Amino acid sequence: MQPGRFTELFFLDEATALAAGHRPCALCRREDYASFSEVWRRTHDEPVGADAIDAQLHGERVARLARGRLLHRAQLEDLPDGTFVVESDAAWLVLGPKLLRWTPAGYSERRTRRSGEVALLTPPSIVEVLRTRWAPVVPFLHPTALV
């Protein structure tokens, strides 16, 4: 990575990128970034702009002292589609009444969504954006999620 340059990142799909705490690129995905920023503005009191959004998301996904992954607690039944949770050291996508297990090649195992407390992988600020049913221009989910 070069200092002062943006980092090229590629994810399985938009839901995976959001769960990792990344927003649409303001340069190469300007339309998606503008749409995302507008929803962010409506759902957050925090400042809007790439740097401000990135700082908020970084604080929600990285534990300050340990510099490790930061998980949040949430009620599974209250989470919107596109959110990721962690169970048994695996990432699971919330989609309707199901949880889909994430793998680098796509979504595999499916199981029924239950109720109760879970470890939330997607940053809480992103969950608020997902609650609005934000519709990005790029495909939101990998095709294996829809079979």
TORPA-4810 file (N, C-alpha, C, O; in nm, 3 decimals):
<nodes>
NODE_1_0.084_-0.118_0.000_0.000_0.000_0.000_0.088_0.124_0.000_0.187_0.131_0.073_M
NODE_2_0.052_0.219_-0.081_0.130_0.341_-0.093_0.071_0.449_-0.004_-0.051_0.470_-0.005_Q
NODE_3_0.154_0.519_0.072_0.103_0.628_0.156_0.036_0.735_0.069_0.084_0.770_-0.039_P
NODE_4_-0.075_0.786_0.118_-0.146_0.891_0.047_-0.230_0.843_-0.070_-0.285_0.925_-0.143_G
NODE_5_-0.241_0.713_-0.088_-0.319_0.655_-0.197_-0.434_0.574_-0.138_-0.424_0.523_-0.026_R
NODE_6_-0.541_0.561_-0.214_-0.649_0.479_-0.165_-0.610_0.332_-0.174_-0.524_0.295_-0.255_F
NODE_7_-0.673_0.250_-0.093_-0.644_0.108_-0.089_-0.745_0.033_-0.174_-0.866_0.046_-0.152_T
NODE_8_-0.698_-0.043_-0.270_-0.788_-0.122_-0.352_-0.827_-0.247_-0.274_-0.743_-0.330_-0.240_E
NODE_9_-0.955_-0.259_-0.246_-1.007_-0.373_-0.173_-1.116_-0.439_-0.255_-1.194_-0.371_-0.321_L
NODE_10_-1.121_-0.570_-0.252_-1.223_-0.644_-0.324_-1.288_-0.742_-0.227_-1.219_-0.812_-0.153_F
NODE_11_-1.420_-0.747_-0.229_-1.496_-0.831_-0.138_-1.590_-0.921_-0.217_-1.618_-0.894_-0.334_F
NODE_12_-1.638_-1.025_-0.154_-1.732_-1.117_-0.216_-1.854_-1.042_-0.269_-1.900_-1.068_-0.380_L
NODE_13_-1.906_-0.950_-0.189_-2.022_-0.870_-0.227_-2.030_-0.748_-0.137_-1.947_-0.729_-0.048_D
NODE_14_-2.131_-0.665_-0.161_-2.146_-0.541_-0.084_-2.170_-0.568_0.064_-2.116_-0.498_0.149_E
NODE_15_-2.251_-0.669_0.095_-2.279_-0.701_0.235_-2.152_-0.738_0.309_-2.135_-0.700_0.425_A
NODE_16_-2.062_-0.810_0.245_-1.935_-0.848_0.306_-1.848_-0.725_0.332_-1.789_-0.712_0.439_T
NODE_17_-1.842_-0.635_0.234_-1.763_-0.512_0.250_-1.817_-0.427_0.364_-1.740_-0.374_0.444_A
NODE_18_-1.949_-0.414_0.372_-2.009_-0.334_0.479_-1.983_-0.398_0.615_-1.956_-0.327_0.712_L
NODE_19_-1.991_-0.531_0.623_-1.964_-0.600_0.750_-1.821_-0.579_0.794_-1.792_-0.575_0.914_A
NODE_20_-1.730_-0.564_0.698_-1.590_-0.540_0.729_-1.565_-0.394_0.767_-1.452_-0.357_0.801_A
NODE_21_-1.669_-0.312_0.760_-1.655_-0.172_0.801_-1.611_-0.080_0.689_-1.549_0.023_0.714_G
NODE_22_-1.641_-0.117_0.564_-1.603_-0.034_0.450_-1.726_0.023_0.381_-1.828_-0.045_0.368_H
NODE_23_-1.715_0.146_0.338_-1.821_0.213_0.264_-1.786_0.211_0.116_-1.673_0.178_0.081_R
NODE_24_-1.882_0.245_0.029_-1.849_0.255_-0.114_-1.741_0.361_-0.138_-1.737_0.463_-0.069_P
NODE_25_-1.654_0.337_-0.234_-1.546_0.429_-0.267_-1.601_0.559_-0.323_-1.688_0.558_-0.411_C
NODE_26_-1.552_0.671_-0.272_-1.597_0.803_-0.317_-1.542_0.838_-0.455_-1.591_0.931_-0.519_A
NODE_27_-1.440_0.766_-0.501_-1.381_0.794_-0.633_-1.436_0.701_-0.740_-1.496_0.747_-0.837_L
NODE_28_-1.417_0.573_-0.723_-1.453_0.479_-0.829_-1.600_0.437_-0.827_-1.650_0.382_-0.925_C
NODE_29_-1.669_0.461_-0.717_-1.812_0.427_-0.706_-1.888_0.549_-0.656_-1.962_0.542_-0.558_R
NODE_30_-1.870_0.658_-0.724_-1.923_0.787_-0.680_-2.074_0.784_-0.655_-2.121_0.837_-0.555_R
NODE_31_-2.151_0.723_-0.746_-2.297_0.719_-0.732_-2.338_0.643_-0.606_-2.425_0.688_-0.531_E
NODE_32_-2.275_0.528_-0.583_-2.305_0.451_-0.462_-2.262_0.526_-0.336_-2.333_0.526_-0.236_D
NODE_33_-2.147_0.591_-0.343_-2.098_0.669_-0.228_-2.195_0.783_-0.197_-2.226_0.807_-0.080_Y
NODE_34_-2.244_0.853_-0.299_-2.338_0.963_-0.277_-2.467_0.913_-0.215_-2.521_0.976_-0.124_A
NODE_35_-2.517_0.800_-0.263_-2.639_0.742_-0.207_-2.617_0.700_-0.062_-2.699_0.729_0.024_S
NODE_36_-2.506_0.631_-0.036_-2.471_0.588_0.099_-2.459_0.709_0.192_-2.512_0.707_0.303_F
NODE_37_-2.390_0.813_0.147_-2.370_0.933_0.229_-2.502_1.001_0.263_-2.519_1.053_0.373_S
NODE_38_-2.595_1.000_0.169_-2.726_1.061_0.195_-2.801_0.984_0.302_-2.861_1.044_0.391_E
NODE_39_-2.798_0.852_0.295_-2.862_0.770_0.399_-2.789_0.791_0.531_-2.854_0.802_0.636_V
NODE_40_-2.657_0.796_0.529_-2.579_0.819_0.652_-2.622_0.951_0.715_-2.642_0.958_0.837_W
NODE_41_-2.635_1.054_0.635_-2.674_1.187_0.684_-2.810_1.181_0.754_-2.830_1.246_0.857_R
NODE_42_-2.902_1.103_0.699_-3.038_1.092_0.757_-3.041_1.007_0.883_-3.132_1.023_0.965_R
NODE_43_-2.946_0.916_0.901_-2.953_0.821_1.012_-2.852_0.844_1.124_-2.855_0.775_1.225_T
NODE_44_-2.762_0.941_1.106_-2.656_0.962_1.205_-2.641_1.110_1.240_-2.669_1.198_1.159_H
NODE_45_-2.598_1.133_1.360_-2.566_1.269_1.403_-2.421_1.304_1.371_-2.382_1.420_1.376_D
NODE_46_-2.342_1.202_1.339_-2.201_1.224_1.311_-2.184_1.303_1.182_-2.274_1.305_1.098_E
NODE_47_-2.070_1.367_1.166_-2.043_1.440_1.041_-2.043_1.346_0.921_-2.016_1.226_0.934_P
NODE_48_-2.073_1.402_0.804_-2.072_1.325_0.681_-1.950_1.364_0.600_-1.908_1.480_0.601_V
NODE_49_-1.894_1.270_0.533_-1.775_1.288_0.451_-1.693_1.162_0.466_-1.700_1.095_0.569_G
NODE_50_-1.615_1.128_0.365_-1.541_1.002_0.367_-1.456_0.986_0.492_-1.458_0.879_0.554_A
NODE_51_-1.381_1.089_0.529_-1.293_1.077_0.646_-1.371_1.058_0.775_-1.333_0.976_0.859_D
NODE_52_-1.480_1.131_0.790_-1.562_1.120_0.912_-1.630_0.984_0.920_-1.635_0.923_1.027_A
NODE_53_-1.683_0.937_0.808_-1.748_0.805_0.806_-1.645_0.697_0.836_-1.671_0.607_0.916_I
NODE_54_-1.529_0.705_0.772_-1.424_0.605_0.796_-1.381_0.602_0.942_-1.360_0.495_0.998_D
NODE_55_-1.367_0.719_1.003_-1.326_0.724_1.145_-1.433_0.659_1.234_-1.399_0.585_1.326_A
NODE_56_-1.559_0.687_1.208_-1.668_0.627_1.285_-1.666_0.475_1.270_-1.675_0.402_1.369_Q
NODE_57_-1.655_0.427_1.147_-1.656_0.283_1.123_-1.533_0.215_1.184_-1.544_0.105_1.238_L
NODE_58_-1.418_0.279_1.174_-1.297_0.222_1.234_-1.315_0.205_1.385_-1.277_0.102_1.441_H
NODE_59_-1.371_0.305_1.450_-1.393_0.298_1.594_-1.492_0.190_1.634_-1.488_0.142_1.747_G
NODE_60_-1.581_0.152_1.543_-1.681_0.049_1.572_-1.634_-0.092_1.538_-1.699_-0.189_1.577_E
NODE_61_-1.522_-0.105_1.467_-1.480_-0.239_1.427_-1.346_-0.281_1.485_-1.312_-0.399_1.479_R
NODE_62_-1.269_-0.188_1.541_-1.137_-0.222_1.595_-1.130_-0.183_1.743_-1.153_-0.068_1.778_V
NODE_63_-1.098_-0.280_1.827_-1.083_-0.254_1.971_-0.957_-0.169_1.990_-0.850_-0.206_1.941_A
NODE_64_-0.969_-0.059_2.058_-0.859_0.038_2.070_-0.733_-0.020_2.135_-0.625_-0.009_2.078_R
NODE_65_-0.746_-0.078_2.250_-0.628_-0.124_2.322_-0.570_-0.252_2.262_-0.449_-0.262_2.244_L
NODE_66_-0.654_-0.347_2.232_-0.606_-0.475_2.181_-0.585_-0.472_2.030_-0.522_-0.562_1.975_A
NODE_67_-0.637_-0.373_1.964_-0.631_-0.359_1.818_-0.683_-0.482_1.746_-0.638_-0.515_1.637_R
NODE_68_-0.779_-0.550_1.807_-0.842_-0.667_1.747_-0.983_-0.633_1.702_-1.030_-0.521_1.717_G
NODE_69_-1.049_-0.732_1.648_-1.186_-0.716_1.600_-1.279_-0.685_1.716_-1.273_-0.750_1.821_R
NODE_70_-1.364_-0.589_1.698_-1.460_-0.547_1.799_-1.598_-0.596_1.757_-1.648_-0.559_1.651_L
NODE_71_-1.659_-0.679_1.840_-1.794_-0.727_1.814_-1.891_-0.656_1.907_-1.853_-0.616_2.018_L
NODE_72_-2.013_-0.640_1.863_-2.117_-0.574_1.942_-2.227_-0.676_1.970_-2.238_-0.777_1.901_H
NODE_73_-2.307_-0.650_2.070_-2.418_-0.739_2.104_-2.545_-0.683_2.041_-2.564_-0.562_2.035_R
NODE_74_-2.631_-0.774_1.993_-2.757_-0.733_1.932_-2.857_-0.847_1.944_-2.821_-0.962_1.967_A
NODE_75_-2.983_-0.813_1.927_-3.089_-0.913_1.923_-3.107_-0.957_1.778_-3.136_-0.874_1.692_Q
NODE_76_-3.089_-1.084_1.752_-3.092_-1.136_1.615_-3.223_-1.102_1.544_-3.222_-1.068_1.426_L
NODE_77_-3.333_-1.111_1.613_-3.463_-1.086_1.550_-3.481_-0.940_1.508_-3.570_-0.910_1.428_E
NODE_78_-3.399_-0.849_1.560_-3.410_-0.707_1.528_-3.318_-0.662_1.415_-3.322_-0.546_1.375_D
NODE_79_-3.235_-0.752_1.364_-3.135_-0.713_1.264_-3.192_-0.714_1.123_-3.268_-0.804_1.087_L
NODE_80_-3.155_-0.614_1.042_-3.203_-0.610_0.904_-3.124_-0.704_0.813_-3.013_-0.746_0.847_P
NODE_81_-3.182_-0.736_0.698_-3.113_-0.815_0.598_-2.982_-0.746_0.561_-2.974_-0.623_0.557_D
NODE_82_-2.879_-0.827_0.535_-2.749_-0.773_0.497_-2.653_-0.759_0.613_-2.536_-0.728_0.593_G
NODE_83_-2.701_-0.782_0.734_-2.617_-0.774_0.854_-2.545_-0.907_0.872_-2.597_-1.013_0.835_T
NODE_84_-2.424_-0.901_0.928_-2.350_-1.023_0.960_-2.340_-1.039_1.111_-2.323_-0.942_1.185_F
NODE_85_-2.351_-1.164_1.154_-2.330_-1.199_1.294_-2.223_-1.309_1.298_-2.191_-1.371_1.197_V
NODE_86_-2.167_-1.331_1.417_-2.068_-1.436_1.435_-2.124_-1.539_1.531_-2.169_-1.506_1.642_V
NODE_87_-2.122_-1.663_1.488_-2.161_-1.776_1.572_-2.065_-1.889_1.546_-2.034_-1.919_1.430_E
NODE_88_-2.016_-1.953_1.650_-1.923_-2.066_1.638_-1.804_-2.030_1.549_-1.764_-2.109_1.463_S
NODE_89_-1.749_-1.911_1.569_-1.633_-1.863_1.494_-1.655_-1.855_1.343_-1.558_-1.860_1.267_D
NODE_90_-1.779_-1.844_1.300_-1.810_-1.830_1.158_-1.897_-1.706_1.139_-1.973_-1.667_1.229_A
NODE_91_-1.886_-1.645_1.022_-1.968_-1.529_0.988_-2.095_-1.578_0.918_-2.090_-1.663_0.829_A
NODE_92_-2.209_-1.523_0.961_-2.339_-1.560_0.905_-2.412_-1.435_0.858_-2.419_-1.335_0.931_W
NODE_93_-2.465_-1.440_0.738_-2.543_-1.331_0.681_-2.688_-1.345_0.724_-2.744_-1.454_0.714_L
NODE_94_-2.748_-1.238_0.770_-2.891_-1.235_0.802_-2.965_-1.204_0.673_-2.942_-1.101_0.610_V
NODE_95_-3.056_-1.293_0.634_-3.133_-1.274_0.512_-3.272_-1.334_0.531_-3.290_-1.456_0.527_L
NODE_96_-3.370_-1.246_0.552_-3.506_-1.293_0.577_-3.510_-1.382_0.699_-3.453_-1.348_0.803_G
NODE_97_-3.577_-1.496_0.687_-3.587_-1.586_0.802_-3.466_-1.679_0.818_-3.468_-1.769_0.901_P
NODE_98_-3.362_-1.658_0.738_-3.247_-1.748_0.738_-3.118_-1.679_0.778_-3.106_-1.556_0.772_K
NODE_99_-3.021_-1.759_0.818_-2.881_-1.721_0.833_-2.804_-1.802_0.730_-2.826_-1.923_0.717_L
NODE_100_-2.715_-1.737_0.655_-2.635_-1.803_0.553_-2.488_-1.794_0.593_-2.437_-1.685_0.621_L
NODE_101_-2.421_-1.908_0.595_-2.281_-1.909_0.635_-2.194_-1.853_0.522_-2.204_-1.897_0.408_R
NODE_102_-2.109_-1.755_0.557_-2.019_-1.693_0.461_-1.897_-1.780_0.442_-1.842_-1.833_0.539_W
NODE_103_-1.852_-1.795_0.317_-1.723_-1.855_0.284_-1.660_-1.767_0.177_-1.731_-1.688_0.114_T
NODE_104_-1.530_-1.777_0.153_-1.468_-1.696_0.048_-1.526_-1.722_-0.092_-1.516_-1.636_-0.180_P
NODE_105_-1.587_-1.840_-0.112_-1.643_-1.874_-0.242_-1.791_-1.840_-0.254_-1.849_-1.853_-0.362_A
NODE_106_-1.852_-1.798_-0.146_-1.995_-1.768_-0.148_-2.061_-1.818_-0.021_-1.995_-1.857_0.075_G
NODE_107_-2.193_-1.816_-0.023_-2.270_-1.858_0.094_-2.302_-2.006_0.083_-2.342_-2.054_-0.023_Y
NODE_108_-2.285_-2.078_0.193_-2.304_-2.223_0.189_-2.422_-2.262_0.276_-2.537_-2.243_0.238_S
NODE_109_-2.393_-2.316_0.391_-2.496_-2.366_0.481_-2.601_-2.260_0.512_-2.571_-2.141_0.525_E
NODE_110_-2.726_-2.305_0.524_-2.836_-2.217_0.561_-2.907_-2.276_0.682_-2.921_-2.398_0.696_R
NODE_111_-2.950_-2.187_0.770_-3.029_-2.233_0.884_-3.130_-2.128_0.920_-3.117_-2.011_0.881_R
NODE_112_-3.230_-2.168_0.993_-3.338_-2.078_1.031_-3.289_-1.977_1.134_-3.218_-2.013_1.228_T
NODE_113_-3.327_-1.852_1.114_-3.292_-1.747_1.210_-3.375_-1.769_1.336_-3.496_-1.789_1.328_R
NODE_114_-3.312_-1.765_1.448_-3.380_-1.778_1.577_-3.382_-1.641_1.644_-3.339_-1.542_1.585_R
NODE_115_-3.429_-1.635_1.762_-3.425_-1.509_1.836_-3.319_-1.520_1.945_-3.274_-1.630_1.979_S
NODE_116_-3.281_-1.406_2.000_-3.184_-1.405_2.108_-3.066_-1.317_2.075_-3.055_-1.260_1.966_G
NODE_117_-2.977_-1.306_2.173_-2.861_-1.219_2.159_-2.752_-1.287_2.076_-2.727_-1.406_2.089_E
NODE_118_-2.688_-1.206_1.990_-2.580_-1.255_1.905_-2.465_-1.156_1.906_-2.479_-1.042_1.951_V
NODE_119_-2.351_-1.202_1.856_-2.235_-1.115_1.836_-2.249_-1.052_1.698_-2.251_-1.122_1.597_A
NODE_120_-2.259_-0.922_1.695_-2.279_-0.846_1.571_-2.144_-0.814_1.510_-2.060_-0.750_1.574_L
NODE_121_-2.121_-0.857_1.386_-1.997_-0.829_1.315_-2.007_-0.696_1.238_-1.912_-0.618_1.237_L
NODE_122_-2.120_-0.671_1.175_-2.140_-0.547_1.100_-2.139_-0.430_1.197_-2.209_-0.435_1.298_T
NODE_123_-2.063_-0.324_1.169_-2.062_-0.209_1.260_-2.204_-0.151_1.279_-2.281_-0.143_1.184_P
NODE_124_-2.237_-0.112_1.402_-2.372_-0.060_1.430_-2.415_0.055_1.339_-2.533_0.064_1.304_P
NODE_125_-2.324_0.141_1.300_-2.360_0.251_1.210_-2.405_0.200_1.074_-2.494_0.258_1.013_S
NODE_126_-2.344_0.093_1.028_-2.384_0.032_0.901_-2.520_-0.035_0.917_-2.602_-0.031_0.825_I
NODE_127_-2.545_-0.098_1.032_-2.675_-0.160_1.057_-2.785_-0.056_1.042_-2.891_-0.084_0.986_V
NODE_128_-2.761_0.065_1.093_-2.862_0.171_1.080_-2.885_0.208_0.934_-2.999_0.237_0.895_E
NODE_129_-2.781_0.207_0.853_-2.798_0.232_0.709_-2.878_0.118_0.646_-2.968_0.143_0.566_V
NODE_130_-2.848_-0.007_0.683_-2.920_-0.121_0.627_-3.068_-0.120_0.666_-3.151_-0.168_0.590_L
NODE_131_-3.100_-0.067_0.782_-3.241_-0.061_0.825_-3.325_0.023_0.728_-3.447_0.005_0.721_R
NODE_132_-3.263_0.113_0.655_-3.337_0.197_0.561_-3.362_0.127_0.429_-3.427_0.181_0.339_T
NODE_133_-3.311_0.006_0.416_-3.320_-0.072_0.292_-3.247_-0.002_0.179_-3.292_-0.002_0.065_R
NODE_134_-3.133_0.058_0.212_-3.047_0.124_0.115_-3.021_0.028_0.000_-2.986_-0.088_0.022_W
NODE_135_-3.038_0.075_-0.121_-3.020_-0.009_-0.240_-2.904_0.041_-0.324_-2.921_0.134_-0.403_A
NODE_136_-2.786_-0.018_-0.308_-2.673_0.025_-0.390_-2.691_-0.013_-0.536_-2.772_-0.100_-0.568_P
NODE_137_-2.617_0.052_-0.622_-2.626_0.025_-0.765_-2.564_-0.111_-0.798_-2.616_-0.183_-0.883_V
NODE_138_-2.454_-0.145_-0.732_-2.389_-0.274_-0.757_-2.470_-0.386_-0.690_-2.547_-0.359_-0.598_V
NODE_139_-2.452_-0.511_-0.735_-2.525_-0.620_-0.668_-2.491_-0.625_-0.519_-2.374_-0.628_-0.482_P
NODE_140_-2.592_-0.625_-0.436_-2.574_-0.623_-0.291_-2.523_-0.756_-0.239_-2.438_-0.759_-0.150_F
NODE_141_-2.574_-0.865_-0.295_-2.539_-0.999_-0.246_-2.482_-1.086_-0.358_-2.521_-1.074_-0.474_L
NODE_142_-2.390_-1.173_-0.321_-2.335_-1.271_-0.413_-2.448_-1.364_-0.459_-2.538_-1.393_-0.380_H
NODE_143_-2.447_-1.410_-0.583_-2.554_-1.497_-0.633_-2.583_-1.621_-0.548_-2.696_-1.670_-0.547_P
NODE_144_-2.482_-1.674_-0.477_-2.504_-1.792_-0.394_-2.599_-1.764_-0.278_-2.652_-1.857_-0.218_T
NODE_145_-2.619_-1.638_-0.244_-2.713_-1.604_-0.136_-2.857_-1.616_-0.182_-2.948_-1.626_-0.099_A
NODE_146_-2.879_-1.615_-0.310_-3.014_-1.609_-0.363_-3.066_-1.742_-0.415_-3.174_-1.747_-0.473_L
NODE_147_-2.990_-1.851_-0.394_-3.036_-1.984_-0.440_-3.105_-2.059_-0.331_-3.149_-2.172_-0.352_V
</nodes>
